[in-house]
Amino acid sequence: MELTDKSTLLSLLKKHNIFLKKSLGQNFLINPYVLKKIVDQLGITKEDTILEIGCGVGTLTLELAKRAKEVIGIEVDKRFKPILEELLKDYNIKLIFEDVLKVDLKKIITQPYKLTGNLPYYISGSFLGEYLKKGPYAQIMVLMLQKEMFERITSKAGSKKYSPLSILLSLNYKYELITKVSPDSFFPPPEIESVVIKLIYSPTPYNILDKDLFYNILRIGFTQRRKYLINNLQRYLPQIEWKALFKDLNIDLKARAEEIPPEMFIELANKVKNYEN
């Protein structure tokens, strides 16, 4: 069954009486070139465990299952269960029909793995934010993202799109833009452009003394972007001598969070941790 063929896909959906839900970001890949790109970039071997987020009708899932030792697929829409079970019955695959935002990955992943999926915009920020805080970290990720989300998570200090999410990504992964993907590569075509991005696990050499404190400082710092960073921090953590800490780290008192590089946020959080002790 050629699932990148639009007529085949339509027939399959009609057979199972499935109408796609825009609210779930259900836009299925029908471009075989892009499908091959995703699979190739994962560099799958017979020793690999692959986690896929958003299986849909199984277009990518099947190609993963043909190559990997094991595939774990998470799909929120239970209407696809009969399609996936029939398509993948001859392969070593575990299907979890659940919202990925409610799944504890540490309970289902107990070995090194690679991660892939077409992340809908409505969950991509939330998923990546939680994943980058909690792990377990995939060795390689190859993701389909909206172009806007890609720009957001890869933005640098000084950019208006710079955020806690881009900081967390930069501290854990190196990225490569693999290809841009036009709307006509999907059915139905979305109203936005997409990209395929490859991320390779490369954790920061900087030591974060208290990760929860670090995440909290990031959240507080970016709460009101146009305010000076020190004002945001003083409001939420008034017991800290912020002016002294900023002076020690040579941070301008008029600096905003979007101007501070990731390693400086780490130093700031570590200073606060030592201050509390």
Backbone bond lengths (Angstrom), bond angles and torsions (degrees), N, CA, C in turn:
res aa  C-N    CA-C-N  psi(-1)  N-CA   C-N-CA  omega(-1)  CA-C   N-CA-C  phi
1 M - - - 1.469 - - 1.526 109.53 -
2 E 1.329 116.74 124.89 1.464 121.84 -177.98 1.529 108.71 -95.87
3 L 1.323 115.49 95.81 1.461 120.01 -173.08 1.521 113.71 -77.32
4 T 1.342 117.50 -11.41 1.465 119.09 174.38 1.530 111.11 -84.93
5 D 1.331 116.57 -1.91 1.466 120.92 175.39 1.530 108.45 -85.85
6 K 1.309 115.78 123.11 1.466 120.52 -173.82 1.524 112.31 -59.58
7 S 1.327 117.63 -42.79 1.465 120.18 -178.09 1.526 111.36 -66.23
8 T 1.346 116.14 -37.01 1.470 120.33 176.76 1.526 110.53 -64.36
9 L 1.323 115.62 -43.26 1.462 120.92 179.19 1.522 110.84 -62.09
10 L 1.327 116.52 -45.49 1.465 120.58 -179.58 1.526 111.49 -62.76
11 S 1.327 116.41 -40.78 1.466 120.58 179.17 1.524 111.10 -63.90
12 L 1.325 115.60 -40.05 1.462 120.87 -180.00 1.527 111.09 -65.31
13 L 1.316 115.81 -44.19 1.466 120.04 178.96 1.530 111.09 -64.77
14 K 1.330 115.94 -40.30 1.466 120.41 179.42 1.528 110.99 -65.51
15 K 1.336 115.76 -41.84 1.468 121.10 -179.89 1.521 111.50 -57.69
16 H 1.327 116.11 -37.74 1.465 120.77 -177.59 1.530 112.31 -99.16
17 N 1.325 115.42 9.03 1.469 121.57 176.35 1.532 111.83 55.35
18 I 1.331 115.44 46.24 1.463 121.23 -178.42 1.523 110.12 -106.93
19 F 1.306 115.70 122.38 1.459 122.24 172.67 1.526 107.30 -105.54
20 L 1.318 116.29 127.89 1.461 120.66 -173.72 1.528 111.27 -69.89
21 K 1.330 114.97 144.63 1.460 121.92 -177.73 1.526 110.44 -105.17
22 K 1.309 115.12 116.34 1.463 119.59 177.59 1.524 111.05 -62.94
23 S 1.326 116.29 -32.19 1.471 120.71 -178.21 1.522 112.36 -63.89
24 L 1.336 117.27 -22.26 1.462 121.78 178.84 1.527 112.01 -99.86
25 G 1.322 116.14 7.18 1.460 119.50 179.00 1.517 112.41 64.09
26 Q 1.340 117.14 38.78 1.465 120.81 -176.10 1.525 111.19 -84.85
27 N 1.314 114.64 86.64 1.464 123.47 175.00 1.521 106.44 -124.13
28 F 1.335 117.46 110.68 1.458 121.01 -170.43 1.522 112.20 -94.78
29 L 1.314 115.21 137.90 1.459 122.40 -177.68 1.529 110.47 -67.70
30 I 1.345 116.70 127.16 1.468 121.42 177.22 1.527 110.71 -125.08
31 N 1.329 116.23 17.35 1.462 121.42 179.20 1.532 108.64 -106.19
32 P 1.344 118.07 106.27 1.468 120.11 -176.74 1.525 113.27 -64.17
33 Y 1.334 117.49 -28.00 1.465 120.98 178.39 1.529 110.14 -64.55
34 V 1.317 116.94 -45.19 1.468 121.00 179.72 1.524 110.22 -67.74
35 L 1.318 116.94 -39.64 1.466 120.84 177.03 1.526 110.51 -57.82
36 K 1.320 116.51 -46.03 1.471 120.98 179.24 1.527 111.12 -63.32
37 K 1.322 116.57 -39.00 1.468 121.14 178.44 1.531 110.86 -58.50
38 I 1.315 115.77 -46.62 1.466 120.44 -178.70 1.524 110.53 -61.17
39 V 1.324 115.87 -48.59 1.464 120.85 -178.41 1.525 110.87 -63.02
40 D 1.328 116.84 -45.20 1.469 120.94 -178.71 1.524 111.50 -62.18
41 Q 1.332 117.03 -41.29 1.463 120.46 -176.68 1.529 112.40 -68.38
42 L 1.308 117.38 -22.55 1.463 120.49 177.14 1.526 111.70 -73.47
43 G 1.336 116.53 -23.24 1.466 119.98 179.34 1.521 112.09 56.71
44 I 1.318 116.64 51.17 1.467 121.87 -172.52 1.525 112.06 -72.00
45 T 1.338 115.40 137.48 1.461 122.17 172.46 1.529 109.00 -121.47
46 K 1.316 116.08 171.27 1.467 121.23 179.77 1.531 112.62 -71.72
47 E 1.332 116.22 -2.04 1.467 120.38 177.28 1.527 112.15 -100.02
48 D 1.332 117.08 -2.49 1.466 121.10 -170.29 1.525 113.82 -88.16
49 T 1.324 113.92 143.06 1.461 122.61 165.47 1.523 107.12 -102.93
50 I 1.321 116.58 128.18 1.464 121.85 -178.61 1.522 109.25 -117.22
51 L 1.316 116.12 132.31 1.464 121.96 172.71 1.521 108.01 -105.96
52 E 1.330 116.02 123.20 1.468 120.55 176.59 1.517 109.53 -112.86
53 I 1.314 115.35 133.24 1.460 121.53 177.43 1.521 108.51 -104.98
54 G 1.315 116.27 119.73 1.453 120.77 179.24 1.513 112.42 83.51
55 C 1.326 117.77 74.58 1.471 121.39 -175.93 1.523 112.92 -73.28
56 G 1.336 117.03 -32.46 1.458 119.25 -176.98 1.515 111.06 60.92
57 V 1.345 116.52 -128.60 1.467 121.01 179.17 1.521 111.83 -87.13
58 G 1.340 117.30 -2.42 1.463 120.25 174.97 1.513 115.71 97.78
59 T 1.321 117.49 16.21 1.467 121.08 -178.08 1.525 111.67 -56.02
60 L 1.328 116.60 -53.08 1.463 121.22 177.91 1.529 110.84 -78.48
61 T 1.316 116.62 -36.94 1.468 121.54 -176.83 1.522 111.71 -54.87
62 L 1.322 116.66 -44.05 1.463 121.21 -179.23 1.519 111.48 -61.93
63 E 1.336 117.29 -43.64 1.467 120.85 -179.80 1.526 111.07 -65.79
64 L 1.319 116.86 -35.25 1.465 120.88 176.46 1.526 110.34 -66.79
65 A 1.325 115.65 -45.52 1.464 121.17 -176.26 1.523 112.20 -63.85
66 K 1.316 117.01 -30.99 1.469 121.13 178.87 1.524 112.24 -66.08
67 R 1.352 115.88 -24.87 1.466 120.44 -170.01 1.528 114.34 -111.30
68 A 1.314 117.40 -28.48 1.469 121.10 -170.51 1.528 112.43 -94.85
69 K 1.318 114.78 163.84 1.466 121.13 173.10 1.520 110.16 -68.56
70 E 1.327 115.31 -40.70 1.463 120.94 -175.52 1.520 109.30 -153.40
71 V 1.328 116.22 141.41 1.463 121.86 174.46 1.529 108.42 -123.55
72 I 1.315 115.39 131.84 1.465 121.60 172.82 1.525 106.49 -112.31
73 G 1.312 116.70 119.27 1.457 120.70 -177.33 1.519 111.53 -114.04
74 I 1.327 115.69 132.33 1.469 120.90 177.52 1.527 108.35 -112.83
75 E 1.320 116.40 124.18 1.462 122.12 -178.55 1.525 109.17 -138.12
76 V 1.327 116.49 126.82 1.460 120.91 -176.05 1.532 112.50 -77.29
77 D 1.333 117.38 -26.84 1.463 121.83 -171.87 1.534 110.65 -96.24
78 K 1.319 116.13 106.38 1.467 121.46 -176.34 1.527 112.97 -68.52
79 R 1.325 118.12 -11.86 1.464 120.29 178.35 1.526 111.66 -63.66
80 F 1.346 116.38 -22.65 1.466 119.61 -178.49 1.529 112.76 -86.73
81 K 1.326 117.23 -1.77 1.469 120.67 -175.24 1.528 112.98 -57.15
82 P 1.346 120.39 -50.21 1.474 119.01 -179.50 1.524 113.35 -63.46
83 I 1.328 117.15 -34.96 1.466 120.51 178.42 1.519 110.12 -64.71
84 L 1.314 116.38 -48.48 1.467 121.29 -176.81 1.524 111.57 -67.24
85 E 1.318 116.97 -41.97 1.465 119.58 -178.78 1.520 111.64 -64.73
86 E 1.312 117.61 -38.28 1.467 120.55 177.75 1.527 111.27 -70.50
87 L 1.318 116.72 -44.14 1.465 121.92 -177.07 1.523 111.97 -64.50
88 L 1.330 116.43 -35.74 1.468 121.06 -169.38 1.530 113.61 -110.24
89 K 1.313 117.33 15.13 1.468 120.86 -173.28 1.525 113.80 -62.51
90 D 1.328 117.64 -22.41 1.466 120.71 -177.39 1.523 113.21 -95.46
91 Y 1.333 117.33 7.43 1.468 120.44 -174.25 1.527 111.19 -122.03
92 N 1.331 114.44 162.27 1.463 121.03 178.83 1.523 109.03 -84.80
93 I 1.295 115.33 91.04 1.468 119.75 -176.33 1.526 110.29 -139.42
94 K 1.317 114.57 141.16 1.464 121.86 175.51 1.518 107.73 -114.41
95 L 1.320 116.93 122.66 1.460 121.72 -179.49 1.524 109.92 -105.11
96 I 1.325 115.49 131.84 1.463 122.11 178.46 1.525 107.67 -120.78
97 F 1.323 116.51 114.72 1.463 120.36 -178.86 1.524 108.56 -96.31
98 E 1.318 114.16 91.23 1.460 121.54 -173.26 1.523 108.42 -159.80
99 D 1.319 116.29 156.77 1.463 122.44 172.12 1.525 107.85 -68.19
100 V 1.322 117.38 122.29 1.466 120.45 -176.11 1.526 111.92 -59.63
101 L 1.326 117.40 -26.23 1.461 120.52 179.29 1.532 111.76 -69.89
102 K 1.325 116.66 -14.97 1.465 120.99 179.49 1.531 112.39 -104.62
103 V 1.323 116.32 -0.11 1.464 120.82 -177.70 1.527 109.93 -92.82
104 D 1.317 116.58 130.03 1.463 122.00 174.25 1.528 107.67 -86.06
105 L 1.325 116.55 101.59 1.463 120.45 -175.02 1.523 112.28 -61.08
106 K 1.317 117.25 -29.48 1.468 119.87 -179.04 1.527 112.01 -66.06
107 K 1.322 116.58 -20.47 1.464 120.18 179.13 1.523 112.35 -85.38
108 I 1.329 117.09 -20.79 1.470 118.99 -177.91 1.522 112.77 -109.43
109 I 1.339 117.26 -14.47 1.463 121.59 178.73 1.520 108.51 -115.11
110 T 1.317 116.27 115.66 1.468 120.03 -178.23 1.523 112.09 -122.81
111 Q 1.336 116.96 10.61 1.452 121.08 -178.81 1.526 109.06 -145.43
112 P 1.337 118.47 166.64 1.467 120.02 175.84 1.529 109.92 -54.87
113 Y 1.325 115.92 143.62 1.463 118.67 -176.10 1.525 111.23 -152.99
114 K 1.330 114.55 169.18 1.457 122.73 173.57 1.523 107.84 -119.26
115 L 1.325 116.01 151.57 1.467 120.75 -173.28 1.521 109.90 -126.29
116 T 1.315 116.04 140.32 1.455 120.31 177.12 1.524 109.96 -149.75
117 G 1.311 115.92 168.62 1.458 120.43 177.70 1.515 111.58 155.14
118 N 1.319 114.00 161.57 1.460 122.17 173.71 1.520 106.18 -99.79
119 L 1.342 116.29 99.04 1.463 120.38 -173.22 1.526 110.88 -83.86
120 P 1.328 118.50 115.28 1.464 120.36 175.08 1.524 110.27 -60.84
121 Y 1.314 115.84 149.53 1.460 120.19 -175.72 1.525 111.53 -60.05
122 Y 1.328 116.32 -34.14 1.472 118.94 -173.16 1.525 112.84 -69.03
123 I 1.347 117.79 -17.31 1.469 118.78 177.50 1.522 113.38 -117.12
124 S 1.328 118.24 -12.59 1.471 119.95 -169.97 1.523 112.80 -61.18
125 G 1.333 117.56 -43.84 1.457 119.80 -179.94 1.520 112.14 -65.83
126 S 1.336 116.48 -45.49 1.469 120.96 -179.35 1.520 111.02 -65.26
127 F 1.332 116.18 -44.00 1.465 119.07 -178.97 1.521 111.30 -63.95
128 L 1.332 116.88 -49.93 1.466 119.89 -177.55 1.525 111.25 -63.88
129 G 1.332 116.73 -37.61 1.456 119.74 179.01 1.522 112.11 -60.58
130 E 1.334 116.62 -47.31 1.466 120.98 179.25 1.524 111.34 -69.67
131 Y 1.327 115.80 -40.89 1.469 120.07 -179.52 1.524 111.13 -61.68
132 L 1.330 117.23 -43.59 1.466 120.71 -177.04 1.526 112.26 -70.78
133 K 1.322 117.01 -20.03 1.464 120.55 175.59 1.533 111.77 -85.56
134 K 1.321 116.24 -39.63 1.464 120.34 -167.58 1.517 115.01 -107.98
135 G 1.371 117.61 -26.48 1.447 118.96 -174.10 1.530 110.49 69.55
136 P 1.351 117.36 -158.44 1.469 127.53 -3.45 1.524 110.70 -69.03
137 Y 1.334 116.38 141.39 1.453 120.92 -171.65 1.525 112.67 -79.63
138 A 1.318 115.44 128.66 1.460 121.19 175.41 1.524 109.79 -72.80
139 Q 1.330 115.95 146.87 1.464 120.40 177.24 1.522 110.45 -65.02
140 I 1.319 114.98 -42.02 1.466 122.64 179.36 1.524 108.14 -137.03
141 M 1.323 116.11 139.27 1.457 121.26 170.21 1.521 108.59 -124.33
142 V 1.313 116.23 135.03 1.463 121.62 170.91 1.520 106.14 -124.75
143 L 1.323 115.68 111.11 1.456 121.30 -171.02 1.520 111.79 -122.25
144 M 1.321 114.89 144.57 1.453 121.72 167.59 1.524 106.52 -95.61
145 L 1.326 115.72 123.01 1.457 120.97 -178.79 1.519 110.02 -132.58
146 Q 1.310 116.07 155.94 1.456 119.08 168.42 1.526 108.58 -63.19
147 K 1.309 115.75 143.76 1.463 120.94 -178.62 1.525 110.92 -55.50
148 E 1.320 116.93 -39.42 1.466 121.65 -179.91 1.527 111.25 -61.79
149 M 1.330 117.08 -40.35 1.464 120.83 178.71 1.524 110.62 -68.54
150 F 1.320 116.95 -40.50 1.468 120.84 176.88 1.526 110.47 -57.50
151 E 1.323 116.91 -45.75 1.465 120.78 179.95 1.526 110.85 -64.41
152 R 1.299 116.16 -34.47 1.466 120.78 -179.41 1.532 111.49 -69.34
153 I 1.324 117.19 -46.25 1.471 119.15 -174.08 1.522 112.97 -78.45
154 T 1.339 117.58 -14.94 1.466 120.03 -179.37 1.529 112.34 -109.34
155 S 1.320 117.31 9.54 1.464 120.52 -179.24 1.525 111.23 -69.87
156 K 1.319 115.50 152.83 1.463 122.24 -177.54 1.528 110.62 -107.61
157 A 1.332 115.62 165.44 1.464 120.89 176.55 1.521 109.69 -55.24
158 G 1.320 116.24 134.70 1.455 121.57 -177.38 1.512 112.61 103.20
159 S 1.329 116.75 -16.37 1.456 121.62 179.21 1.522 110.51 -87.01
160 K 1.332 116.42 148.48 1.462 120.94 177.08 1.530 111.25 -67.81
161 K 1.336 117.14 -20.38 1.462 121.19 -179.37 1.530 112.77 -93.25
162 Y 1.320 116.70 -5.12 1.467 122.23 178.76 1.521 109.27 -59.75
163 S 1.328 116.76 135.50 1.464 120.33 -171.95 1.522 110.36 -155.77
164 P 1.338 117.63 172.34 1.463 119.57 173.91 1.522 112.76 -55.07
165 L 1.336 116.59 -34.50 1.461 120.53 -179.71 1.525 111.57 -64.26
166 S 1.329 117.23 -44.13 1.469 119.64 179.17 1.524 111.23 -68.64
167 I 1.327 116.96 -32.14 1.472 120.49 176.40 1.525 110.31 -65.94
168 L 1.324 117.04 -47.49 1.464 120.78 -179.38 1.521 111.40 -62.79
169 L 1.328 116.88 -38.90 1.462 119.55 178.35 1.521 110.88 -64.15
170 S 1.331 116.67 -45.69 1.465 120.69 -176.99 1.524 112.14 -64.06
171 L 1.329 117.33 -26.09 1.463 121.29 -179.47 1.525 112.96 -82.76
172 N 1.337 116.71 -10.23 1.462 119.99 -176.27 1.524 115.19 -124.09
173 Y 1.328 117.27 -24.92 1.464 119.70 -173.25 1.527 112.58 -139.62
174 K 1.326 114.35 148.57 1.454 121.79 164.92 1.523 106.65 -99.95
175 Y 1.327 116.25 143.31 1.459 118.28 -174.48 1.521 111.85 -122.68
176 E 1.329 114.06 158.92 1.464 121.91 175.38 1.523 108.08 -142.83
177 L 1.320 116.61 129.57 1.461 120.86 174.53 1.525 107.90 -78.15
178 I 1.316 117.27 118.57 1.465 121.26 -176.44 1.523 111.44 -86.89
179 T 1.320 116.96 -50.47 1.462 119.71 179.59 1.523 110.13 -163.26
180 K 1.309 115.64 152.29 1.458 121.43 170.26 1.528 107.88 -86.72
181 V 1.324 116.04 148.75 1.462 120.90 -175.62 1.527 108.98 -128.07
182 S 1.316 116.58 120.71 1.462 121.42 -176.97 1.529 110.70 -78.94
183 P 1.325 117.37 157.83 1.470 120.65 -179.28 1.525 113.58 -57.51
184 D 1.345 117.82 -31.72 1.466 119.09 -177.62 1.528 113.32 -74.52
185 S 1.329 116.73 2.25 1.471 120.43 173.72 1.525 111.43 -83.31
186 F 1.334 116.18 -1.29 1.463 121.29 -177.08 1.527 110.86 -125.28
187 F 1.324 115.07 157.64 1.459 121.05 166.47 1.526 108.22 -128.23
188 P 1.345 116.05 129.45 1.464 125.67 -15.28 1.523 110.11 -68.14
189 P 1.345 117.95 155.71 1.468 119.35 -179.23 1.523 111.55 -67.13
190 P 1.332 118.54 128.61 1.467 120.95 177.34 1.525 110.45 -73.34
191 E 1.302 115.66 170.69 1.464 120.47 -178.95 1.523 112.07 -89.92
192 I 1.307 116.59 4.78 1.467 121.23 -175.31 1.534 110.61 -127.84
193 E 1.337 115.70 165.38 1.455 121.13 174.14 1.523 109.31 -89.91
194 S 1.315 115.00 151.83 1.461 120.74 179.63 1.518 110.10 -123.78
195 V 1.318 116.01 167.91 1.463 121.74 175.31 1.522 108.32 -139.54
196 V 1.332 115.20 156.00 1.463 121.43 168.34 1.519 106.56 -105.59
197 I 1.324 116.43 126.89 1.457 122.29 -176.94 1.526 109.10 -124.43
198 K 1.324 115.60 140.11 1.470 121.66 176.35 1.517 108.67 -109.31
199 L 1.324 116.38 132.15 1.461 121.89 179.57 1.525 109.07 -123.79
200 I 1.320 116.09 129.49 1.460 122.02 -179.52 1.523 108.71 -113.54
201 Y 1.313 115.94 127.41 1.468 121.05 -177.20 1.520 110.62 -60.84
202 S 1.317 115.12 121.97 1.466 122.08 -178.17 1.525 107.88 -150.49
203 P 1.332 117.42 77.91 1.469 120.87 -173.08 1.516 113.22 -63.76
204 T 1.315 115.25 147.86 1.458 121.95 -178.72 1.525 111.56 -61.95
205 P 1.342 116.84 144.79 1.468 119.55 174.79 1.528 112.33 -77.99
206 Y 1.333 116.29 -10.23 1.462 120.04 -178.92 1.527 110.56 -74.77
207 N 1.313 116.30 137.99 1.461 121.55 -179.82 1.528 110.26 -90.19
208 I 1.318 116.51 119.60 1.461 121.74 176.47 1.524 107.85 -96.94
209 L 1.327 117.21 113.11 1.464 121.32 -173.33 1.524 112.98 -67.22
210 D 1.323 116.33 -37.38 1.464 120.92 -177.72 1.529 107.39 -141.58
211 K 1.325 116.67 101.18 1.464 120.17 -174.36 1.522 112.53 -65.16
212 D 1.318 117.59 -38.01 1.467 119.55 179.07 1.528 110.83 -63.04
213 L 1.317 116.84 -40.64 1.463 121.34 176.92 1.525 110.26 -64.52
214 F 1.313 116.53 -42.97 1.468 121.70 178.59 1.529 110.69 -59.60
215 Y 1.330 117.15 -47.43 1.466 120.77 179.38 1.526 110.74 -62.63
216 N 1.321 116.58 -37.35 1.459 120.96 -179.23 1.526 111.19 -66.91
217 I 1.326 116.30 -40.41 1.466 120.26 178.48 1.528 110.63 -65.63
218 L 1.323 116.83 -38.89 1.470 119.94 175.81 1.528 110.36 -61.33
219 R 1.314 116.12 -48.13 1.468 120.45 -178.35 1.523 111.07 -60.40
220 I 1.318 115.94 -47.62 1.466 120.73 -179.23 1.524 110.80 -64.97
221 G 1.320 116.17 -42.81 1.461 120.65 -176.59 1.514 113.46 -60.04
222 F 1.340 116.06 -35.38 1.467 120.52 -176.97 1.528 112.82 -98.11
223 T 1.336 117.75 6.29 1.464 120.54 -176.74 1.526 111.65 -58.35
224 Q 1.309 116.63 -47.52 1.470 121.86 175.64 1.525 106.67 -125.59
225 R 1.322 115.15 96.74 1.466 121.73 -167.75 1.520 113.47 -60.43
226 R 1.317 117.02 -32.82 1.465 119.35 -174.39 1.522 112.44 -82.39
227 K 1.320 117.14 -10.84 1.464 119.57 177.33 1.523 109.83 -82.62
228 Y 1.317 115.67 154.05 1.459 119.57 174.89 1.528 108.85 -62.07
229 L 1.322 115.53 142.63 1.460 120.97 -178.84 1.525 111.60 -55.09
230 I 1.320 116.51 -43.72 1.464 119.92 -176.45 1.531 111.64 -62.82
231 N 1.333 117.10 -33.88 1.468 120.27 178.93 1.529 111.26 -67.53
232 N 1.336 116.35 -41.67 1.464 120.00 176.79 1.523 111.14 -61.25
233 L 1.323 115.84 -45.03 1.462 120.33 -177.29 1.528 111.95 -68.38
234 Q 1.322 116.73 -40.48 1.472 120.19 179.35 1.523 111.60 -63.88
235 R 1.296 116.40 -34.21 1.465 120.81 -177.98 1.532 111.34 -66.58
236 Y 1.330 116.32 -40.28 1.464 120.00 -175.12 1.527 113.36 -94.54
237 L 1.320 116.77 -25.56 1.469 121.00 -179.66 1.527 108.82 -131.25
238 P 1.343 117.19 68.43 1.468 121.17 -172.93 1.526 114.23 -69.16
239 Q 1.318 117.74 -15.82 1.467 120.19 -176.87 1.531 112.94 -76.23
240 I 1.328 116.95 -11.33 1.469 121.30 -177.27 1.529 110.60 -90.04
241 E 1.330 117.36 140.40 1.471 121.91 175.00 1.527 108.91 -81.94
242 W 1.331 115.20 80.84 1.461 120.33 -171.81 1.519 113.21 -66.01
243 K 1.310 117.61 -39.25 1.467 119.62 -178.92 1.522 111.05 -60.60
244 A 1.308 116.51 -40.92 1.465 120.54 178.83 1.526 110.90 -66.16
245 L 1.328 116.51 -41.19 1.463 120.09 179.25 1.525 111.36 -65.52
246 F 1.326 116.39 -43.19 1.466 120.20 178.53 1.526 110.44 -61.67
247 K 1.331 115.91 -41.05 1.466 119.98 179.83 1.525 110.53 -64.13
248 D 1.329 117.07 -43.17 1.467 121.41 179.25 1.528 111.48 -59.34
249 L 1.330 116.34 -36.10 1.464 121.22 -176.79 1.521 112.76 -95.31
250 N 1.331 115.63 2.72 1.466 120.81 179.68 1.533 111.94 59.13
251 I 1.339 115.65 40.95 1.464 121.42 176.06 1.522 108.78 -98.01
252 D 1.311 116.85 128.81 1.461 122.47 178.84 1.533 109.32 -60.08
253 L 1.317 116.90 132.66 1.466 120.97 179.66 1.527 111.95 -64.82
254 K 1.331 116.57 -18.19 1.460 120.69 179.19 1.529 112.28 -100.58
255 A 1.313 116.46 11.36 1.467 120.15 179.26 1.525 110.54 -72.70
256 R 1.323 115.35 143.59 1.461 121.38 173.37 1.527 109.01 -99.97
257 A 1.314 116.25 160.04 1.469 120.66 -176.70 1.522 111.59 -56.21
258 E 1.321 116.88 -37.22 1.467 120.37 -176.69 1.529 113.07 -68.11
259 E 1.332 117.18 -8.69 1.463 121.19 179.79 1.533 112.89 -98.16
260 I 1.317 117.45 -6.46 1.466 121.82 -172.81 1.528 110.42 -96.78
261 P 1.335 119.22 122.32 1.468 121.23 179.55 1.528 111.80 -69.94
262 P 1.326 117.66 159.50 1.469 121.35 -176.15 1.522 114.26 -53.67
263 E 1.344 117.25 -45.00 1.466 119.66 -176.20 1.529 112.17 -65.14
264 M 1.348 116.97 -27.92 1.459 119.87 177.79 1.532 111.05 -72.83
265 F 1.335 116.39 -35.14 1.465 119.15 174.23 1.526 110.74 -63.32
266 I 1.327 116.72 -37.24 1.469 120.34 177.52 1.525 110.11 -63.61
267 E 1.326 116.44 -46.97 1.467 120.40 179.36 1.523 111.01 -60.76
268 L 1.325 115.86 -39.97 1.462 120.43 179.60 1.531 110.73 -64.15
269 A 1.330 116.51 -46.33 1.466 120.30 179.34 1.526 111.31 -63.48
270 N 1.323 116.58 -39.01 1.470 119.86 179.16 1.525 111.57 -66.77
271 K 1.336 116.49 -36.45 1.469 120.67 176.38 1.532 110.52 -63.23
272 V 1.332 115.39 -42.44 1.463 119.85 179.09 1.525 110.11 -63.83
273 K 1.316 116.49 -41.77 1.466 120.80 178.89 1.528 110.87 -60.12
274 N 1.318 116.16 -45.61 1.468 120.20 178.80 1.527 111.49 -66.23
275 Y 1.345 116.03 -35.29 1.467 121.30 178.26 1.527 110.08 -63.16
276 E 1.350 115.63 -42.32 1.467 120.47 -178.81 1.521 111.26 -66.51
277 N 1.326 116.09 -30.03 1.466 120.32 -179.47 1.529 111.83 -80.41
